[in-house]
């Protein structure tokens, strides 16, 4: 007789279940649900927007627009067990819109953009953003999604459309770079 092994059912993350419930309440018109949603997710959304946009004011605008969009679209949200992925997708789309808008509004050279978007634009309390500058853009996204937003590596791989092995190796390399950057910073102080 052959034994068939089935995968154990995946336990839902309690924060995912709570966020799902809050979005459902928001969809039913309960505006008081927006506060807890914002409290649970705003730091991750802001950090993600900051890594994409490299400018704190734009990241703040995207943060607020993201919750306005969630508020207006909560009724069309369909649960797939990943409410944070839904919110991050909204943020990503808003970031892409913001980047397209930048391209239309200016004809600055790449060097001029890099000069404008230095780390000095980031508030002092976001020392992490300075350390993230040691990473490539894709590494920044992976670290922010995993370390700050709490996503699993396979979720990041699906979101960024990369192989899981690539995400894992880039995350490991990025963390090594961050440890070195932090150590250098401490030595310099």
TORTOR-852741 format. One record per atom (N, C-alpha, C): residue number from 1; x, y, z. Coordinates in nm, 3 decimals, always signed. Last residue first. Example, Ala and Ser with C-alpha at 12.3 -4.5 7.8 and 13.67 -1.06 7.14 Angstrom:
% residues 2
LUMGU     k        c1        c2        c3
LUMGU     2    +1.285    -0.225    +0.708
LUMGU     2    +1.367    -0.106    +0.714
LUMGU     2    +1.290    +0.003    +0.787
LUMGU     1    +1.319    -0.569    +0.780
LUMGU     1    +1.230    -0.450    +0.780
LUMGU     1    +1.320    -0.330    +0.780
***
This chain:
% residues 189
LUMGU     k        c1        c2        c3
LUMGU   189    +3.304    +5.640    +1.372
LUMGU   189    +3.253    +5.729    +1.478
LUMGU   189    +3.339    +5.733    +1.597
LUMGU   188    +3.413    +5.451    +1.211
LUMGU   188    +3.439    +5.591    +1.175
LUMGU   188    +3.395    +5.686    +1.287
LUMGU   187    +3.307    +5.218    +1.314
LUMGU   187    +3.451    +5.241    +1.326
LUMGU   187    +3.485    +5.388    +1.302
LUMGU   186    +3.043    +5.245    +1.235
LUMGU   186    +3.075    +5.244    +1.378
LUMGU   186    +3.223    +5.272    +1.400
LUMGU   185    +3.073    +5.225    +0.957
LUMGU   185    +3.015    +5.347    +1.016
LUMGU   185    +3.050    +5.357    +1.164
LUMGU   184    +3.168    +4.966    +0.931
LUMGU   184    +3.251    +5.078    +0.889
LUMGU   184    +3.204    +5.208    +0.951
LUMGU   183    +2.941    +4.827    +1.024
LUMGU   183    +3.067    +4.815    +1.096
LUMGU   183    +3.160    +4.931    +1.059
LUMGU   182    +2.757    +4.896    +0.826
LUMGU   182    +2.731    +4.935    +0.964
LUMGU   182    +2.860    +4.930    +1.045
LUMGU   181    +2.877    +4.777    +0.602
LUMGU   181    +2.853    +4.923    +0.604
LUMGU   181    +2.830    +4.972    +0.745
LUMGU   180    +2.875    +4.505    +0.679
LUMGU   180    +3.003    +4.574    +0.656
LUMGU   180    +2.986    +4.725    +0.662
LUMGU   179    +2.599    +4.461    +0.690
LUMGU   179    +2.681    +4.440    +0.810
LUMGU   179    +2.815    +4.513    +0.797
LUMGU   178    +2.535    +4.512    +0.420
LUMGU   178    +2.483    +4.597    +0.527
LUMGU   178    +2.564    +4.583    +0.654
LUMGU   177    +2.668    +4.300    +0.291
LUMGU   177    +2.705    +4.438    +0.261
LUMGU   177    +2.659    +4.533    +0.371
LUMGU   176    +2.519    +4.090    +0.401
LUMGU   176    +2.664    +4.098    +0.426
LUMGU   176    +2.714    +4.240    +0.400
LUMGU   175    +2.270    +4.147    +0.295
LUMGU   175    +2.288    +4.152    +0.440
LUMGU   175    +2.435    +4.159    +0.477
LUMGU   174    +2.324    +4.105    +0.023
LUMGU   174    +2.285    +4.238    +0.070
LUMGU   174    +2.305    +4.250    +0.221
LUMGU   173    +2.375    +3.831    +0.014
LUMGU   173    +2.480    +3.926    -0.023
LUMGU   173    +2.450    +4.065    +0.032
LUMGU   172    +2.119    +3.738    +0.093
LUMGU   172    +2.238    +3.703    +0.172
LUMGU   172    +2.353    +3.800    +0.142
LUMGU   171    +1.961    +3.842    -0.116
LUMGU   171    +1.935    +3.881    +0.023
LUMGU   171    +2.059    +3.854    +0.109
LUMGU   170    +2.067    +3.708    -0.335
LUMGU   170    +2.076    +3.855    -0.329
LUMGU   170    +2.052    +3.905    -0.187
LUMGU   169    +1.997    +3.445    -0.269
LUMGU   169    +2.139    +3.483    -0.279
LUMGU   169    +2.156    +3.634    -0.273
LUMGU   168    +1.712    +3.463    -0.266
LUMGU   168    +1.787    +3.418    -0.148
LUMGU   168    +1.934    +3.462    -0.154
LUMGU   167    +1.658    +3.546    -0.528
LUMGU   167    +1.618    +3.630    -0.415
LUMGU   167    +1.698    +3.592    -0.291
LUMGU   166    +1.757    +3.324    -0.667
LUMGU   166    +1.814    +3.457    -0.690
LUMGU   166    +1.782    +3.549    -0.574
LUMGU   165    +1.587    +3.122    -0.580
LUMGU   165    +1.730    +3.112    -0.551
LUMGU   165    +1.800    +3.247    -0.570
LUMGU   164    +1.341    +3.207    -0.689
LUMGU   164    +1.361    +3.206    -0.544
LUMGU   164    +1.509    +3.202    -0.510
LUMGU   163    +1.357    +3.426    -0.973
LUMGU   163    +1.365    +3.292    -0.915
LUMGU   163    +1.394    +3.301    -0.764
LUMGU   162    +1.125    +3.703    -0.988
LUMGU   162    +1.261    +3.650    -0.988
LUMGU   162    +1.258    +3.507    -0.936
LUMGU   161    +0.910    +3.887    -0.962
LUMGU   161    +0.924    +3.800    -1.079
LUMGU   161    +1.068    +3.754    -1.099
LUMGU   160    +0.855    +4.020    -0.735
LUMGU   160    +0.956    +4.080    -0.822
LUMGU   160    +0.980    +4.000    -0.950
LUMGU   159    +0.660    +3.842    -0.632
LUMGU   159    +0.629    +3.983    -0.649
LUMGU   159    +0.725    +4.050    -0.747
LUMGU   158    +0.798    +3.598    -0.613
LUMGU   158    +0.679    +3.609    -0.698
LUMGU   158    +0.649    +3.755    -0.731
LUMGU   157    +1.001    +3.671    -0.433
LUMGU   157    +1.034    +3.617    -0.565
LUMGU   157    +0.916    +3.631    -0.660
LUMGU   156    +0.849    +3.740    -0.211
LUMGU   156    +0.929    +3.843    -0.277
LUMGU   156    +0.964    +3.798    -0.419
LUMGU   155    +0.753    +3.490    -0.146
LUMGU   155    +0.658    +3.596    -0.181
LUMGU   155    +0.729    +3.709    -0.255
LUMGU   154    +0.987    +3.359    -0.079
LUMGU   154    +0.911    +3.312    -0.197
LUMGU   154    +0.807    +3.414    -0.241
LUMGU   153    +1.064    +3.499    +0.152
LUMGU   153    +1.146    +3.506    +0.030
LUMGU   153    +1.069    +3.461    -0.093
LUMGU   152    +0.795    +3.678    +0.309
LUMGU   152    +0.877    +3.558    +0.293
LUMGU   152    +0.951    +3.567    +0.160
LUMGU   151    +0.789    +4.005    +0.452
LUMGU   151    +0.751    +3.910    +0.348
LUMGU   151    +0.846    +3.791    +0.350
LUMGU   150    +0.833    +4.215    +0.630
LUMGU   150    +0.805    +4.082    +0.682
LUMGU   150    +0.763    +3.979    +0.578
LUMGU   149    +0.911    +4.471    +0.582
LUMGU   149    +0.770    +4.440    +0.558
LUMGU   149    +0.733    +4.299    +0.604
LUMGU   148    +1.182    +4.462    +0.660
LUMGU   148    +1.093    +4.564    +0.714
LUMGU   148    +0.945    +4.529    +0.697
LUMGU   147    +1.298    +4.229    +0.548
LUMGU   147    +1.334    +4.271    +0.683
LUMGU   147    +1.235    +4.372    +0.742
LUMGU   146    +1.168    +4.196    +0.289
LUMGU   146    +1.185    +4.087    +0.386
LUMGU   146    +1.203    +4.139    +0.528
LUMGU   145    +1.152    +4.448    +0.167
LUMGU   145    +1.034    +4.361    +0.169
LUMGU   145    +1.047    +4.251    +0.274
LUMGU   144    +1.415    +4.541    +0.206
LUMGU   144    +1.301    +4.613    +0.262
LUMGU   144    +1.179    +4.522    +0.272
LUMGU   143    +1.564    +4.349    +0.060
LUMGU   143    +1.586    +4.367    +0.204
LUMGU   143    +1.467    +4.436    +0.269
LUMGU   142    +1.460    +4.387    -0.199
LUMGU   142    +1.451    +4.256    -0.135
LUMGU   142    +1.466    +4.270    +0.016
LUMGU   141    +1.526    +4.655    -0.249
LUMGU   141    +1.385    +4.611    -0.250
LUMGU   141    +1.369    +4.480    -0.174
LUMGU   140    +1.806    +4.644    -0.238
LUMGU   140    +1.730    +4.729    -0.145
LUMGU   140    +1.586    +4.681    -0.135
LUMGU   139    +1.862    +4.481    -0.457
LUMGU   139    +1.893    +4.433    -0.323
LUMGU   139    +1.817    +4.513    -0.218
LUMGU   138    +1.787    +4.656    -0.661
LUMGU   138    +1.712    +4.532    -0.643
LUMGU   138    +1.738    +4.471    -0.505
LUMGU   137    +1.982    +4.863    -0.622
LUMGU   137    +1.839    +4.890    -0.614
LUMGU   137    +1.758    +4.763    -0.588
LUMGU   136    +2.258    +4.767    -0.411
LUMGU   136    +2.198    +4.793    -0.542
LUMGU   136    +2.048    +4.805    -0.524
LUMGU   135    +2.361    +4.926    -0.105
LUMGU   135    +2.306    +4.815    -0.183
LUMGU   135    +2.262    +4.861    -0.320
LUMGU   134    +2.424    +5.142    +0.038
LUMGU   134    +2.535    +5.053    +0.007
LUMGU   134    +2.491    +4.939    -0.085
LUMGU   133    +2.187    +5.255    +0.106
LUMGU   133    +2.255    +5.311    -0.011
LUMGU   133    +2.375    +5.225    -0.052
LUMGU   132    +2.112    +5.149    +0.345
LUMGU   132    +2.061    +5.084    +0.225
LUMGU   132    +2.128    +5.136    +0.098
LUMGU   131    +2.217    +5.333    +0.521
LUMGU   131    +2.284    +5.204    +0.506
LUMGU   131    +2.239    +5.133    +0.380
LUMGU   130    +2.023    +5.530    +0.491
LUMGU   130    +2.162    +5.558    +0.454
LUMGU   130    +2.238    +5.428    +0.433
LUMGU   129    +1.800    +5.404    +0.591
LUMGU   129    +1.802    +5.444    +0.450
LUMGU   129    +1.943    +5.474    +0.403
LUMGU   128    +1.866    +5.381    +0.859
LUMGU   128    +1.860    +5.260    +0.777
LUMGU   128    +1.867    +5.296    +0.629
LUMGU   127    +1.823    +5.626    +0.959
LUMGU   127    +1.961    +5.589    +0.935
LUMGU   127    +1.968    +5.463    +0.849
LUMGU   126    +1.598    +5.807    +0.985
LUMGU   126    +1.597    +5.691    +0.895
LUMGU   126    +1.740    +5.654    +0.857
LUMGU   125    +1.619    +6.036    +1.124
LUMGU   125    +1.575    +5.918    +1.197
LUMGU   125    +1.566    +5.794    +1.109
LUMGU   124    +1.683    +6.231    +0.932
LUMGU   124    +1.788    +6.174    +1.016
LUMGU   124    +1.745    +6.046    +1.086
LUMGU   123    +1.518    +6.187    +0.612
LUMGU   123    +1.521    +6.236    +0.749
LUMGU   123    +1.624    +6.161    +0.833
LUMGU   122    +1.693    +6.227    +0.306
LUMGU   122    +1.621    +6.136    +0.394
LUMGU   122    +1.628    +6.189    +0.537
LUMGU   121    +1.860    +6.386    +0.164
LUMGU   121    +1.718    +6.416    +0.155
LUMGU   121    +1.635    +6.333    +0.251
LUMGU   120    +2.107    +6.272    +0.185
LUMGU   120    +2.079    +6.386    +0.273
LUMGU   120    +1.932    +6.426    +0.270
LUMGU   119    +2.131    +6.085    -0.015
LUMGU   119    +2.079    +6.039    +0.113
LUMGU   119    +2.045    +6.155    +0.205
LUMGU   118    +2.030    +6.251    -0.323
LUMGU   118    +2.128    +6.200    -0.227
LUMGU   118    +2.059    +6.160    -0.098
LUMGU   117    +1.899    +6.342    -0.552
LUMGU   117    +1.838    +6.237    -0.470
LUMGU   117    +1.937    +6.174    -0.374
LUMGU   116    +2.052    +6.524    -0.694
LUMGU   116    +1.931    +6.571    -0.625
LUMGU   116    +1.879    +6.470    -0.524
LUMGU   115    +2.250    +6.358    -0.802
LUMGU   115    +2.288    +6.467    -0.712
LUMGU   115    +2.168    +6.515    -0.631
LUMGU   114    +2.095    +6.199    -0.967
LUMGU   114    +2.166    +6.138    -0.855
LUMGU   114    +2.209    +6.242    -0.754
LUMGU   113    +2.014    +6.394    -1.153
LUMGU   113    +1.916    +6.326    -1.068
LUMGU   113    +1.983    +6.266    -0.946
LUMGU   112    +2.262    +6.455    -1.269
LUMGU   112    +2.189    +6.560    -1.197
LUMGU   112    +2.083    +6.499    -1.104
LUMGU   111    +2.320    +6.210    -1.391
LUMGU   111    +2.409    +6.262    -1.287
LUMGU   111    +2.339    +6.369    -1.204
LUMGU   110    +2.117    +6.196    -1.581
LUMGU   110    +2.121    +6.096    -1.474
LUMGU   110    +2.208    +6.146    -1.360
LUMGU   109    +1.992    +6.530    -1.649
LUMGU   109    +2.077    +6.414    -1.677
LUMGU   109    +2.072    +6.318    -1.559
LUMGU   108    +1.655    +6.644    -1.677
LUMGU   108    +1.785    +6.643    -1.610
LUMGU   108    +1.862    +6.518    -1.649
LUMGU   107    +1.413    +6.717    -1.773
LUMGU   107    +1.507    +6.659    -1.868
LUMGU   107    +1.647    +6.664    -1.808
LUMGU   106    +1.090    +6.669    -1.627
LUMGU   106    +1.227    +6.718    -1.628
LUMGU   106    +1.310    +6.649    -1.734
LUMGU   105    +0.839    +6.562    -1.639
LUMGU   105    +0.854    +6.698    -1.590
LUMGU   105    +0.995    +6.753    -1.602
LUMGU   104    +0.849    +6.299    -1.722
LUMGU   104    +0.779    +6.395    -1.806
LUMGU   104    +0.809    +6.539    -1.766
LUMGU   103    +0.983    +6.179    -1.509
LUMGU   103    +1.044    +6.176    -1.642
LUMGU   103    +0.980    +6.280    -1.734
LUMGU   102    +0.796    +6.216    -1.303
LUMGU   102    +0.928    +6.281    -1.296
LUMGU   102    +0.990    +6.290    -1.434
LUMGU   101    +0.596    +6.043    -1.395
LUMGU   101    +0.569    +6.186    -1.385
LUMGU   101    +0.700    +6.265    -1.378
LUMGU   100    +0.723    +5.800    -1.360
LUMGU   100    +0.686    +5.843    -1.496
LUMGU   100    +0.661    +5.994    -1.499
LUMGU    99    +0.739    +5.801    -1.082
LUMGU    99    +0.862    +5.801    -1.161
LUMGU    99    +0.834    +5.845    -1.305
LUMGU    98    +0.467    +5.792    -1.016
LUMGU    98    +0.547    +5.906    -0.972
LUMGU    98    +0.676    +5.915    -1.054
LUMGU    97    +0.396    +5.542    -1.120
LUMGU    97    +0.332    +5.664    -1.171
LUMGU    97    +0.416    +5.787    -1.138
LUMGU    96    +0.556    +5.384    -0.953
LUMGU    96    +0.582    +5.386    -1.097
LUMGU    96    +0.518    +5.508    -1.162
LUMGU    95    +0.427    +5.438    -0.711
LUMGU    95    +0.568    +5.475    -0.730
LUMGU    95    +0.602    +5.482    -0.878
LUMGU    94    +0.177    +5.323    -0.760
LUMGU    94    +0.186    +5.467    -0.735
LUMGU    94    +0.330    +5.517    -0.753
LUMGU    93    +0.257    +5.056    -0.783
LUMGU    93    +0.196    +5.123    -0.897
LUMGU    93    +0.201    +5.275    -0.882
LUMGU    92    +0.352    +5.011    -0.520
LUMGU    92    +0.441    +4.998    -0.636
LUMGU    92    +0.385    +5.072    -0.757
LUMGU    91    +0.115    +5.046    -0.371
LUMGU    91    +0.229    +5.136    -0.351
LUMGU    91    +0.324    +5.131    -0.470
LUMGU    90    -0.035    +4.830    -0.467
LUMGU    90    -0.086    +4.966    -0.482
LUMGU    90    +0.031    +5.064    -0.471
LUMGU    89    +0.134    +4.629    -0.378
LUMGU    89    +0.110    +4.643    -0.522
LUMGU    89    +0.055    +4.782    -0.551
LUMGU    88    +0.111    +4.657    -0.105
LUMGU    88    +0.240    +4.685    -0.168
LUMGU    88    +0.227    +4.700    -0.319
LUMGU    87    -0.155    +4.571    -0.073
LUMGU    87    -0.117    +4.707    -0.038
LUMGU    87    +0.014    +4.747    -0.103
LUMGU    86    -0.126    +4.304    -0.153
LUMGU    86    -0.222    +4.392    -0.220
LUMGU    86    -0.184    +4.538    -0.196
LUMGU    85    +0.050    +4.212    +0.039
LUMGU    85    +0.092    +4.211    -0.102
LUMGU    85    +0.002    +4.303    -0.184
LUMGU    84    -0.111    +4.229    +0.262
LUMGU    84    +0.005    +4.317    +0.253
LUMGU    84    +0.057    +4.323    +0.110
LUMGU    83    -0.299    +4.025    +0.224
LUMGU    83    -0.342    +4.165    +0.215
LUMGU    83    -0.225    +4.262    +0.203
LUMGU    82    -0.319    +3.738    +0.132
LUMGU    82    -0.200    +3.822    +0.134
LUMGU    82    -0.239    +3.969    +0.122
LUMGU    81    -0.548    +3.590    +0.094
LUMGU    81    -0.463    +3.558    +0.207
LUMGU    81    -0.338    +3.643    +0.220
LUMGU    80    -0.701    +3.691    -0.091
LUMGU    80    -0.619    +3.578    -0.136
LUMGU    80    -0.520    +3.542    -0.028
LUMGU    79    -0.998    +3.869    -0.121
LUMGU    79    -0.903    +3.804    -0.031
LUMGU    79    -0.833    +3.688    -0.099
LUMGU    78    -1.035    +4.143    -0.316
LUMGU    78    -1.070    +4.001    -0.306
LUMGU    78    -0.961    +3.931    -0.227
LUMGU    77    -1.159    +4.470    -0.318
LUMGU    77    -1.052    +4.380    -0.273
LUMGU    77    -1.107    +4.238    -0.259
LUMGU    76    -1.357    +4.648    -0.368
LUMGU    76    -1.323    +4.555    -0.477
LUMGU    76    -1.211    +4.459    -0.439
LUMGU    75    -1.373    +4.801    -0.138
LUMGU    75    -1.489    +4.720    -0.177
LUMGU    75    -1.459    +4.620    -0.287
LUMGU    74    -1.136    +4.947    -0.140
LUMGU    74    -1.154    +4.838    -0.043
LUMGU    74    -1.270    +4.747    -0.080
LUMGU    73    -1.082    +5.167    -0.293
LUMGU    73    -1.089    +5.038    -0.361
LUMGU    73    -1.116    +4.921    -0.267
LUMGU    72    -1.068    +5.389    -0.128
LUMGU    72    -1.164    +5.392    -0.238
LUMGU    72    -1.182    +5.255    -0.304
LUMGU    71    -0.869    +5.303    +0.051
LUMGU    71    -1.000    +5.343    +0.100
LUMGU    71    -1.104    +5.338    -0.011
LUMGU    70    -0.652    +5.267    -0.121
LUMGU    70    -0.708    +5.152    -0.048
LUMGU    70    -0.849    +5.184    -0.002
LUMGU    69    -0.612    +5.533    -0.197
LUMGU    69    -0.649    +5.433    -0.298
LUMGU    69    -0.711    +5.310    -0.232
LUMGU    68    -0.535    +5.637    +0.047
LUMGU    68    -0.653    +5.692    -0.020
LUMGU    68    -0.705    +5.592    -0.123
LUMGU    67    -0.306    +5.490    +0.086
LUMGU    67    -0.419    +5.467    +0.176
LUMGU    67    -0.548    +5.529    +0.122
LUMGU    66    -0.148    +5.591    -0.124
LUMGU    66    -0.174    +5.447    -0.114
LUMGU    66    -0.297    +5.420    -0.026
LUMGU    65    -0.118    +5.858    -0.065
LUMGU    65    -0.200    +5.820    -0.180
LUMGU    65    -0.238    +5.673    -0.176
LUMGU    64    +0.060    +5.835    +0.152
LUMGU    64    -0.075    +5.886    +0.173
LUMGU    64    -0.169    +5.850    +0.058
LUMGU    63    +0.285    +5.723    +0.017
LUMGU    63    +0.228    +5.661    +0.138
LUMGU    63    +0.084    +5.706    +0.156
LUMGU    62    +0.338    +5.912    -0.178
LUMGU    62    +0.291    +5.780    -0.218
LUMGU    62    +0.226    +5.708    -0.100
LUMGU    61    +0.428    +6.119    -0.010
LUMGU    61    +0.310    +6.138    -0.097
LUMGU    61    +0.251    +6.004    -0.138
LUMGU    60    +0.653    +5.996    +0.101
LUMGU    60    +0.542    +6.036    +0.188
LUMGU    60    +0.415    +6.057    +0.107
LUMGU    59    +0.809    +5.970    -0.129
LUMGU    59    +0.768    +5.850    -0.057
LUMGU    59    +0.650    +5.880    +0.037
LUMGU    58    +0.853    +6.238    -0.190
LUMGU    58    +0.776    +6.156    -0.282
LUMGU    58    +0.725    +6.030    -0.214
LUMGU    57    +1.010    +6.303    +0.033
LUMGU    57    +0.883    +6.372    +0.010
LUMGU    57    +0.794    +6.293    -0.085
LUMGU    56    +1.238    +6.133    +0.013
LUMGU    56    +1.144    +6.119    +0.125
LUMGU    56    +1.010    +6.187    +0.099
LUMGU    55    +1.348    +5.946    -0.251
LUMGU    55    +1.321    +6.083    -0.208
LUMGU    55    +1.210    +6.079    -0.104
LUMGU    54    +1.365    +5.701    -0.379
LUMGU    54    +1.488    +5.763    -0.330
LUMGU    54    +1.469    +5.909    -0.286
LUMGU    53    +1.173    +5.530    -0.482
LUMGU    53    +1.175    +5.669    -0.526
LUMGU    53    +1.300    +5.746    -0.485
LUMGU    52    +1.219    +5.275    -0.372
LUMGU    52    +1.193    +5.291    -0.515
LUMGU    52    +1.216    +5.434    -0.563
LUMGU    51    +1.263    +5.322    -0.105
LUMGU    51    +1.365    +5.249    -0.180
LUMGU    51    +1.344    +5.263    -0.330
LUMGU    50    +1.026    +5.454    -0.038
LUMGU    50    +1.152    +5.525    -0.029
LUMGU    50    +1.262    +5.454    -0.108
LUMGU    49    +0.839    +5.251    -0.061
LUMGU    49    +0.831    +5.365    -0.152
LUMGU    49    +0.963    +5.442    -0.154
LUMGU    48    +0.927    +5.090    +0.155
LUMGU    48    +0.927    +5.038    +0.019
LUMGU    48    +0.925    +5.152    -0.082
LUMGU    47    +0.882    +5.262    +0.370
LUMGU    47    +1.018    +5.213    +0.342
LUMGU    47    +1.028    +5.160    +0.200
LUMGU    46    +0.600    +5.292    +0.352
LUMGU    46    +0.690    +5.407    +0.337
LUMGU    46    +0.831    +5.362    +0.300
LUMGU    45    +0.516    +5.029    +0.401
LUMGU    45    +0.481    +5.095    +0.275
LUMGU    45    +0.574    +5.213    +0.249
LUMGU    44    +0.617    +4.989    +0.660
LUMGU    44    +0.662    +4.904    +0.550
LUMGU    44    +0.634    +4.970    +0.415
LUMGU    43    +0.476    +5.184    +0.804
LUMGU    43    +0.622    +5.187    +0.802
LUMGU    43    +0.678    +5.103    +0.687
LUMGU    42    +0.201    +5.116    +0.765
LUMGU    42    +0.258    +5.239    +0.707
LUMGU    42    +0.410    +5.239    +0.703
LUMGU    41    +0.074    +4.896    +0.883
LUMGU    41    +0.142    +4.880    +0.755
LUMGU    41    +0.221    +5.001    +0.706
LUMGU    40    -0.057    +4.942    +1.126
LUMGU    40    +0.005    +4.811    +1.102
LUMGU    40    +0.101    +4.812    +0.983
LUMGU    39    -0.163    +5.201    +1.098
LUMGU    39    -0.066    +5.172    +1.204
LUMGU    39    +0.012    +5.043    +1.178
LUMGU    38    -0.346    +5.159    +0.887
LUMGU    38    -0.232    +5.250    +0.870
LUMGU    38    -0.123    +5.218    +0.973
LUMGU    37    -0.526    +4.991    +1.016
LUMGU    37    -0.458    +4.946    +0.893
LUMGU    37    -0.332    +5.029    +0.874
LUMGU    36    -0.618    +5.153    +1.229
LUMGU    36    -0.537    +5.033    +1.256
LUMGU    36    -0.464    +4.979    +1.133
LUMGU    35    -0.748    +5.356    +1.058
LUMGU    35    -0.643    +5.385    +1.155
LUMGU    35    -0.557    +5.264    +1.188
LUMGU    34    -0.952    +5.228    +0.912
LUMGU    34    -0.835    +5.281    +0.843
LUMGU    34    -0.720    +5.309    +0.939
LUMGU    33    -1.169    +5.164    +1.064
LUMGU    33    -1.073    +5.056    +1.037
LUMGU    33    -0.946    +5.109    +0.972
LUMGU    32    -1.340    +5.377    +1.063
LUMGU    32    -1.252    +5.363    +1.180
LUMGU    32    -1.148    +5.253    +1.160
LUMGU    31    -1.510    +5.343    +0.848
LUMGU    31    -1.389    +5.423    +0.828
LUMGU    31    -1.292    +5.414    +0.946
LUMGU    30    -1.683    +5.107    +0.726
LUMGU    30    -1.639    +5.139    +0.862
LUMGU    30    -1.504    +5.212    +0.854
LUMGU    29    -1.769    +5.014    +0.483
LUMGU    29    -1.793    +5.154    +0.516
LUMGU    29    -1.750    +5.195    +0.655
LUMGU    28    -1.693    +4.769    +0.410
LUMGU    28    -1.833    +4.782    +0.454
LUMGU    28    -1.864    +4.925    +0.499
LUMGU    27    -1.425    +4.803    +0.370
LUMGU    27    -1.509    +4.782    +0.252
LUMGU    27    -1.657    +4.798    +0.285
LUMGU    26    -1.343    +4.804    +0.636
LUMGU    26    -1.332    +4.926    +0.557
LUMGU    26    -1.422    +4.918    +0.434
LUMGU    25    -1.380    +4.534    +0.695
LUMGU    25    -1.457    +4.636    +0.767
LUMGU    25    -1.457    +4.768    +0.691
LUMGU    24    -1.189    +4.426    +0.523
LUMGU    24    -1.330    +4.390    +0.505
LUMGU    24    -1.420    +4.493    +0.575
LUMGU    23    -0.961    +4.531    +0.638
LUMGU    23    -0.995    +4.573    +0.502
LUMGU    23    -1.142    +4.540    +0.474
LUMGU    22    -0.970    +4.391    +0.883
LUMGU    22    -0.979    +4.537    +0.881
LUMGU    22    -1.017    +4.590    +0.743
LUMGU    21    -0.936    +4.128    +0.800
LUMGU    21    -1.060    +4.167    +0.869
LUMGU    21    -1.078    +4.318    +0.866
LUMGU    20    -0.676    +4.143    +0.693
LUMGU    20    -0.790    +4.103    +0.608
LUMGU    20    -0.922    +4.151    +0.670
LUMGU    19    -0.536    +4.203    +0.927
LUMGU    19    -0.541    +4.301    +0.819
LUMGU    19    -0.655    +4.272    +0.722
LUMGU    18    -0.573    +3.962    +1.065
LUMGU    18    -0.624    +4.086    +1.122
LUMGU    18    -0.637    +4.193    +1.014
LUMGU    17    -0.445    +3.784    +0.893
LUMGU    17    -0.587    +3.765    +0.923
LUMGU    17    -0.648    +3.894    +0.978
LUMGU    16    -0.185    +3.888    +0.904
LUMGU    16    -0.256    +3.882    +0.777
LUMGU    16    -0.406    +3.871    +0.801
LUMGU    15    -0.125    +3.848    +1.172
LUMGU    15    -0.135    +3.986    +1.124
LUMGU    15    -0.204    +3.991    +0.988
LUMGU    14    -0.120    +3.567    +1.185
LUMGU    14    -0.224    +3.641    +1.258
LUMGU    14    -0.237    +3.785    +1.210
LUMGU    13    -0.081    +3.383    +0.892
LUMGU    13    -0.015    +3.476    +0.982
LUMGU    13    -0.124    +3.557    +1.052
LUMGU    12    -0.224    +3.066    +0.866
LUMGU    12    -0.230    +3.206    +0.829
LUMGU    12    -0.161    +3.289    +0.936
LUMGU    11    -0.053    +2.772    +0.789
LUMGU    11    -0.118    +2.853    +0.891
LUMGU    11    -0.114    +2.999    +0.847
LUMGU    10    -0.122    +2.547    +0.538
LUMGU    10    -0.044    +2.664    +0.575
LUMGU    10    -0.121    +2.744    +0.679
LUMGU     9    -0.157    +2.201    +0.605
LUMGU     9    -0.218    +2.327    +0.567
LUMGU     9    -0.136    +2.444    +0.621
LUMGU     8    +0.106    +1.991    +0.492
LUMGU     8    +0.027    +2.043    +0.604
LUMGU     8    -0.035    +2.175    +0.561
LUMGU     7    +0.078    +1.800    +0.199
LUMGU     7    +0.139    +1.911    +0.271
LUMGU     7    +0.046    +1.956    +0.383
LUMGU     6    +0.056    +1.447    +0.211
LUMGU     6    +0.000    +1.577    +0.172
LUMGU     6    +0.067    +1.685    +0.256
LUMGU     5    +0.156    +1.145    +0.087
LUMGU     5    +0.187    +1.253    +0.180
LUMGU     5    +0.126    +1.382    +0.127
LUMGU     4    +0.031    +0.829    +0.071
LUMGU     4    +0.031    +0.959    +0.003
LUMGU     4    +0.054    +1.065    +0.109
LUMGU     3    +0.168    +0.513    +0.058
LUMGU     3    +0.125    +0.623    +0.144
LUMGU     3    +0.135    +0.753    +0.067
LUMGU     2    +0.059    +0.216    -0.088
LUMGU     2    +0.138    +0.338    -0.101
LUMGU     2    +0.080    +0.447    -0.014
LUMGU     1    +0.083    -0.116    +0.000
LUMGU     1    +0.000    +0.000    +0.000
LUMGU     1    +0.089    +0.124    +0.000
***
